[in-house]
């Protein structure tokens, strides 16, 4: 009889069999059994980040732009808690990843071993927190955890695997990873939903992250939009599912949605919401109108009636539901192309009136975004950090495919843009990858420039530098606290880049920015473009404080 494999080797094989080809981590004493196994084998690539906070963000960007799942690896305690930001972000965005934490031997708990933390700490930040208590349970626990991550609705799973168990021969029975599929009886709901849509004069399709996650979501949602000829509003996580040069595209939901978009939502007699939880960020604190009646498609029953009441609820994959509804409805209704075109044109004219598209020095954020978009090929992959700059990107930076634009959803934690771009570049070595970030967000993850250089990645980082936490300084709430602004004197990001082995360029105009982006795309390596932005720019929400003259055609 052959000797049993080491448990670390068995875990490795289970991950490989599940399709995992990348592990992102930061080594420590407890992680060495896995580190050693990955180093000795060649089926999986190991990428070492520079801080555990970035580890899940790299895996998140990798999945968002490829659909391939990565594993993450940190020490327990501080490593896990540093990774919590990214794990919670992945949970909110329904991104599957397998987070391996080589934990303490259960016999040591409560006796003060290094990095001790109660495993239950992570219950609220992952889809499932699997803590192995006995070595003979390890194989079954890993199989269950990996299957959970890969079962819709997707999400991150933490595997608390004691390091001592990993470093010993596998005990107990083996197991296999078998993702589950839950099918609901939606026949009556499909009948009711198709009746509503067929009777609708003003249907609207509201595209959420579930359409992005669904294997068929992008294709089937676009076909359904064609059938209905309906206007389309996307959530932040649904951005790119329907290309934004489709004339029916109205805008991205949130406080920054153009007023014409609000009018279209208000006028809709049926809103078909595909794969959304109607979170507070996307709905502007649930203040966005959401039509007269609603068909809500989601895989999570807890989402139903939580944000807006549903007239019909469908517990289904967004792509599969879109295909079924397309087969059942006759189409017709609103002139979606007229509405989408009118809303976007009205928005562009408002930005022009405010001078925000002018070629000035320092630049305005919308003009900066336009300049970058014009220089990028359609297939370029873009990641956006969180902050005021991200809000501008929702309306002022068009996306054309679900895997070419990466932004956090309702978790909205800063410091995600650059590590997500590292993950995107790992997943897409033959496509241009650009990180769009404000200076505040960039300072929270600048260390990952070193990861990008060490991994020999091609990457362009555009830093919108206004020396301000603008989304805070310009918040209406600031009026309650006086005139203080959260400003600073930014470092020279070009010099910082050089210290990490990158090329750094400072630009102060749109023309200089275009030249810098073109130069970066034409060569290999990492470029940081320090783009000076007008600190007096309004927020994206303030810029849409105008009256809409849109004829919604009721």
N, C-alpha and C positions, 0 to 999 in steps of 0.2 A: 504494500500500500504506500502510495506517495505521501510524503510529509505534507501537512496542510500549509498553505501559503501564509505569509505574514499578513496580519489583518490590514495593514496599510496597503499592501499589494492587492488585496481583495477589493478594498474600497476603490483603489485606482481602476481596477478592471471593470467594476460596476459603473463608474463614471464614463469610462471609454465606451462601454457597451451602450450606455444611454445617449451617446453622441457628443459627449463633452470633449472638446479638443483644446481648450484653454483653461489654465488655472492662473488666477491673479492673486498674489499674496505678498506677505512680508514675513520673512522667516523669524522664528524664535525657538527657544529650547524645546517647547512642547510640539512645535510643528515639524521637527526634524524627521520623524518617521515618514511623513508624507513628502516632505521636501526631498528626502533621499530617494524615495521611490520614483518621483517625477524625474529627478536628475538621471536616474539609471535607465529610464525607459524613453521611447521616442514617439509614442502615440499622442502625447499631450505636450503643448507648449507651456512653459512657465514664464510669466512676466512678473517681475518684482516691482511693485509700486514703491513710492517713497514715504507714504503715510497711509495707515490703515483706513483713514477716512476716504481716501481715493479708491481703495480696493474695490468696493461694490460699484462705484460709479464707472470704473473702467469696464466691468462686466456688464453693467447696464447699457452703456453706449455700444458695446460689442453686440449685445442681443438686439437692441433697437434698430441697428443698421444691417443686420444679417439674418435675424431669426435663429441664430445659433446660441445655445446655452453655455455659459461659462461657470466654472467653479471658483469659489473664493476661499482664501485660507488666511486666518490670523490666529495669534495666540489668544487664549481665553482672557477674560477680565478686561484689561485696557484695550487689547486688540479688538475684541468683540464690541466694546462700547464705542470705540472710535469708528467702527464699521456700522454702528446703529443708524446713523444718518442715511447712509446709502441703502441699508437693508429696508428701512422704512420707506424711502423713496421708491424702491423697487416694489414694495408691497402695495403702495398707493397706485403705482402705475401698472400693476399686474404683470410684472416682468419676472420670468422664472430664472432663478439662479440657485446654486447649491453652495451654501456657506459652511465650510468645514472648520469647526473649532476644536482642536485637540485639547480636550478639557482635563480637569483633575480626576484622579481616581476617586470614586465616590467615598471610599474609606477615609479619605483625607479631608472631606468637607467639614467645615466647622472648626478645623484645627489650625487655620491660618496659613495654608500653603500660598505660595506666590500667585498673584493674579486671581485670587479667589473671588467669585461672584456667584450669587444664586442663579442657577440656570433658568429659573422661572422669570428672571428679569427680561428675557427676550420674547416672552409670549405675545406681547402687544405689538411687536415690530416686524414680525415675519408671518407668513401664511401658516407655517407649522414649525414648532420648536421641538426637535427630537433630542432628548437627553438619554444616552445609553447608561444604564445602571449596572449591567452585568455583561461580561465579555461574550457569553453565549447568545446575547440578544443583538449583537452588533450587526450582523448581516441583514437580519430582518428589518432592523430599524433604518439602516441605510437605504434598503430597497423601498421601504415605505416613504421615507423622506424624499428621495429622488422622484418617485412616482407622483408624490403630492405636488412638487414643483412643476412637473410636466403635465398636470391635469388642469383643465380649464375650470374656473378662472385661474390663470397662472399666478405664481407668486414665488418669493424667495423662501427657502427652507433652511433653517439652521440645524446642522448636525453636531451635537455635542458629543464627541467621541473621545473618551479618555486616552491621553497619549500613551499611557502604559498598555492599554489594550491594543492600540495600533502597532506598538513595537513588539508585540508577541504573536505567536502563531494563532491563526483564526480558530476560535472555539465555536462549537455549536453548528447548527445546520446552515447551509448556504441559502440564498434567496435570489429572486430575479425581480427586475424593475418592470412593473406593469401599470402604466398610466391608466386611470379610470376614465370612463365616459358616462356621464349621467344624461339620460334622455328623458325629457318631460313630455307629457301628453298635452300638446299645444293645439290640437285640432280645433277645438271650439274657439280658442283665442285667435288662431289664424283666420277663422271664418269672420269673427267680429272685426279684426283689424282690417282685413281686405274689404269688408263692407264699408267701414269708415272711410278708407282711402278712396274707394270707388265713388262714394257719395260726396267726397270733398271737392269744393271749388278752389280751395287755396291750400293745397298740401305743402308741407315743408319737410325736408330731410335734415335732421340734426345728428351729425356724425361724431361719435365718441371714440374713446380709446379701444373699446371692444371691437370696433370695425378694423382698427389697426392690428389688434392681436389675432383676429380670426385668420386662418390660413387662406380663406377665400374672400375675406372682407373687402379688400380694395376692389377686386374685380366685380364682385356681386353688387356692392353699393353703387359703383359707377353705372352698372347696367340698370339698376332700379331707378336711379336719378334720370337716366335717359328715358325710361318708360313713363315716369311721372312728369317729366319736364318741370321738376320742382326746384325752387331755390334751395340752396344748401348753406347751412351754418355748421361750422366745425367747432368742437371743443379744442382746448390746447393739445390734448393727446390725439385728437382726430385730425389735426392739421396735416395735410398732405395726402390723405386718403382719396379725396377728390382734388385734382390739380387746380391750383388757384388761378390759372388762366382759363378755366372753364367759365363761360359767361354766366353760368347759374350760381357761381360761388359768391356768397354775400360777405362773409367775413368770419373771424374767429370770436367765439363768445367770450364775454368778460366785461370788465369795466371799460375797456377800450373798444368795444364793438361800436362801429359807426352808428349814429342815430337812425340812419335809414335802415340798418339791420334790425334795430329794435322795432321799428315800425312794421317791418316784414314779419318778425316773430309775433308781434301783437295781432296782426291781421290774419295770420294763418288760422284756418278752421280746423286743421288736423296737423299736429307735429308728430312725425315718425322719428323717435329717438332711438338710435342704433348703438347700443353698447356704451352707455354712459351711466354714471351714478349721480349726475346733477349736483356736483360738489359746489361748495360756496365760492371758490375762486373763479370757476368758469362761469357761474351764473350771476356774478357780481352780488354775492350775498343773497342769492335767490330773488333778486329784484328784476331780472330779465323777464319780460313776458314770454310765455311758452304756449301760445295759441289757445284756441277755445277748447280743444280736446287733444288727448295725447295717447299715442301708442308707444309703450316703453319696452324695448328689447334689452335684456340683460341676462347674464349667467348667474348673477348673485341675487337671490330672492330678497336679501336684506336691503337692496337698493330700491325696491319697488315702494312708491309712495313716501319715500324718505325726503326727497327734495320737492317734487311736484306730484300731485295726484295723477295716477294713470287711469284712463278710461279702459284701456286694454293693456294687460301685462303679458309679455311673452318671455318665458325663461328659455333662452336659446342663444346659440352662437350667432353673432351679428351677421356674418356672411351667409350662413345657412338660412337665417330668417329673411334676409334680403332676397335671396334666390327664390324662396317659397312665396313671398309676397309678390315678386315680379311675375310669377307664373299665375297668380290669382287676380291681379288687378288689370284694368283696361288702360289706365294711364290717362293723360290729358290733365287739364286744370289750368293752373297759373302759367303765365309766361315767365318761366324761371330765368331765362337769359336776359330779358328786359330788366327784371328786378335786380339781379346780381350786378349787371353792368352799371345800372344807374346808381346803386349804393356805392360801388367802388369809385365811380367817377366823382360822385359828390364828395367822397372822402378825400380823394386826390386834390380836388379844388379847394377844400378846406385847409389842407396842409399848405397849398400854394398861397392862400390868403394870409396864412400865419407866417409865411416866409420859411417854413421848415424844410422845403425842398430846394431852397436857394443854394447856389455854390458859394459858400462863405468860408471864411477862416476866422475862428474855429468852426468846425462843421456842426451841423445839426444832426441828431441821431437818425431821422428818416432819410436825410440825404446820404449819410454814411451807408446805411443799409441798402439804399438804391444803388450806390456805386459798387458795393461788393456784389450784389446780385447780378448786376450787368456784366461783371467780369467773370462770373462763375459759369461753367457749363451746367446744363440742366441736371445732369446726373451727379453733380457734386454733393457730398454729404456735409451737412452743417449741424453743429451742436451749439446750443445757446445756454449760457449760464442764467442764473436767476437774478432778478433785480429789475430796475426800471428799463434797462436796455432790452430785456426779454419781452416786456410788455409791448415795446415798440415793434419788435420783430414779429409779433403775432399778426399785425395788420400790414406792416410796411416791408416785410420780407417774404415774398411768395415761395411756397413749397409745392412741388409737383408730384411727389411720391411719398408714401408713408415711411419709407426707410431713408429718406434724404434729409429729414429734419428731426432733430432730437431735442426735446425740451422736457423738463420735469412737469408733473401735473400739480395736484393740489398740495403736495408736501412742500414744494417751493423752497427748498433749502439752497443757499448759495454755495459756491465752490464746486459745482458739478460739471461745468462746461469743458474745461481742459481735460480732466480724466475721462469724460465721456468721449471726447475727440480721440484720445489715445486708444480707447476701445474700438471706436469707429475705424481708425486707421489700421489697427490690427486685423479687423474684419474685412477691410476694403483696400488692400494694398495697391490696387490699380485704379482707384478713383480719387479725385481731389477731396481732401477733408479739411474743413475750416472750422475753427472754434470762434464763435462770436461771444464776447464777454465784456462786461463792464470792469472798470478797474477794481471796484470793491470785491466782486466775485473772483477775479483773477488772483488777487492777493491771498485768497483762501486756499488756492490749489496750485500756486506757481511752482511748487516743488516738483510737480509732475512733468515739467519741461525736461527734467533730467531723465525721467523714465522714457519720454519720447525720443530723446537723443540716444540713450543707451540701446533702445530697441531699433534704432536706425529707421525711424518712421518719417514719412513725408507728411508735413502738417503746417497749416497756416493759422496763426492765432492773431485775431484782430481785437485789440483792446480799446474799447470806447472809453477814453480817459477824460472824465470831467472833474476829477479830484473831489468826489462827493458821493455820499450815499443818497443819490438824488431821489429815489423813490420814497425815502424817509423824510429828507429835508423838505420835500415839496408835498408831503402828505397833508390833506386838510386838517388832520389832527394836530399838526404842528402849530396851528393858530392858537390852540389851547395852551401852548407852552412858550409863547413868545417867538422871537425871530431867529433863534439859534439854528444854525445849519451844521450838519455833520460832515464837514469838509476837512481836507488835509492837503498837504503838499505831496503829490504823488512822486514816487521815485522815477528815475529814468528807466522805463521798462525795456528800452533798447539795450541799455547797459546791463540790466538784470539778465536779459536774454543771452548776452554775450558771455556772462559768467557761467551759464549752463551749457555753453557750447552751441548756442543757436545764433542765427543772424537776427539782428534787431534793427528796426527802422522806425524813425519818428516822422509822422506826417501831420500836416495841418490843413490840408485841403482835399477835396474830392479827387482832383486830378492826381495829386501825389499818392492818395490811397489807391487809386486804380493802377497806377504804375507799380506800387509795392505789391499788390495782390497778383498782378500779371507776372512780375519777376519771381514771386514765390512759386506760382503754379508751374513756371518753366524750369524749375530746378528741384533737386532732391533736398531732403533735410527739413529742419524746423525753422520757420520764420515767425518772429513776433513783430507785429505792426502796431506801434504805439500811436493811436489816432486821437488827436486832441479834439474834444467835443465841447460845445458851448455849455457851460454849467447853468445857463439860464434857460435852457430848453424846458418846455413844459413836460409833464408826464404824458404818457399815451392816453390816459383817461381824461386829463384836462384838455387835451387837444381835440377831443370829440364833443366839447361843449358848444354845439351849434345846432340850429334848427334844421330839420330835414324837410325838403319840399317834395319828397318822393310820393308819387301816385302809386299806391299799393293796389289799386284796381279792385276794391271791394265791390 
